[in-house]
Amino acid sequence: MEHEKFVLGVMQRIADKILYFMFIKKKIFLIIILLLLAFFALTQSIVLADDKYGLEATAGAAELSTKDKDISLTIGKVVGAGLAFIGVIFFLLIIYGGLLWMTARGNEQQVTKAKDLIISAVIGLVIVLSAYAITKYVGGIFGQTSGG
């Protein structure tokens, strides 16, 4: 009896250390991801702000406009960027839900939480894509009638 309590105590301490290590790794992982996202956002804005590559001159030589003159094009680009961001969030939520499920170790509460997270992420993605499809359809109808 005493031996079983000792073994259970040792196993509990090992499990606690593993969970603590996983928690620390999760924080480090999130910090690395945020730093990478910040790095890519900053480097992209620096590259786009500076015309080192001669894109403005090439577009001018080809008699192409380098500025969006139509507000609908600008709005379309903003919506596209927003949908790309939502796609990244969906991807991260699915990965997080999968990790929760894999690390549940038989804990039904954590499995339920992971399933709910994955289902909610998929429902959110379906809603966003449906809204985009409806907007695209309605925009196409009005674009054909008014644009000629």
N, C-alpha and C positions, 0 to 999 in steps of 0.2 A: 504494500500500500504506500509506504513512504517512498519507495523507488519510483512508483508511477507519478506521484506528485512532483518529485524532483525532475523527472523526464518532461512532464508537462510544463513545469516552470521554465526549463531550459528551452523547450520548443517555443514557448510564448515569448521569451526574451529574444530569440532568434527572429521570430516573426515580426516583433516590434522593431528590431534593427533593420530588417528588410524593408518594412513599410516606411520607416524614417528615411532610409536611403532612397527609396522610390520617390518620396515627397521632395527631397533635395534635388534629385535628378530632374524631376518635373519642373521645378523652378528654374534650374539651370537651362533646361531645354527651352522653356518659354522665353527666357532672357536672350538666348542665342537667336531664336526665331525673330524676336522683336528687333534685335540689333541688325540682323540680316535684312529685314524688311526696311528698316530705316536707311541702311546703307544703299540698297537698290533704289529707294525713292530719291535719295539725295543725289546719287550718281546719275540717275536718269534725268533729273531736272537740270543738272549741270551740263550734261551732254546736249539736251534739247535747247537750252538757253544759248549755247555757244554754237556758231555756225562754222565749225572747223572743217566740216566735210564738204563744203561747197554746195549744199543742197539748195540754198536760196539762189545762187548764181545759175545752177543747172535748171531750176524751175523757171527762172527769168528768161533764160535762153530758149527754153521750150515754150515760152509764152503761156505758162501756167500760173494761176494765182496761188500765192502762198498764204493768203489769209482767207478764212471762211467768211464769205459775204452774206451767206444765208443763215439765219438763226436756227433753222431746222437742222442743218448739218451740225452746228455746235451742240444743240440739244441731243441729237443722235449720238454724238461722241461722248457726251456726259452720261447718257443712259447706258451706252456700251461699257464705259468704265465702271459704272455702278454695278452692272450685271457681272462684270468680271470680278469685282470685289466680293459680291454676294456668292459667286461660285467658289472663291477661295475660302470664305467663311463656311460654306456648306462642306467643303472638303475637310477642313479642320474639325468641324463638329462630327463628321462621320469617323474620322481617325480617332478622335477623343472617345467617342462612344464605343468604338471597337476596342480601344485600350482598356476602357472601364470593364467591358464585358470579359476580356481575356484575363484581367487581373482580379476578377471577382472571387475566384477560388471557392465557389459554392455558395457565396453570400447572395441569397435571393434578392435582397433589397438592392444591392449594387447591380445585379443583372437586370432587374426591373428598371432601374434608373438609366442604364445603358440603352436598353430597348426603347424606352420613352424618348431619350435624346436622339437616337437614330431616326425613329419614326417622326418626331417633330421636325428634324432637319429635312427629311424627305418631303414632308407636307409643305414646309416653308419654301423649298425649292420649286415644288409643283405650283404653288400659288404665284411665286415670282415669275416663273416661265409662262404661266397662263396669262398673267397681266401683260407681259411683254408681247405675247402672241396677239392678244386682243388689241393692244396699242398699235402694233405693226399692221394688223389687218385694217383697223379704222383709219390709220394714217395713210395706208395705201389707197383706200377708197376716196378719201378727201384729196389726196395728192393727184389722183387721176382726174377728178372732176374739175379741180381748180387749176392744175398745172397745164392741162391741155396736151 
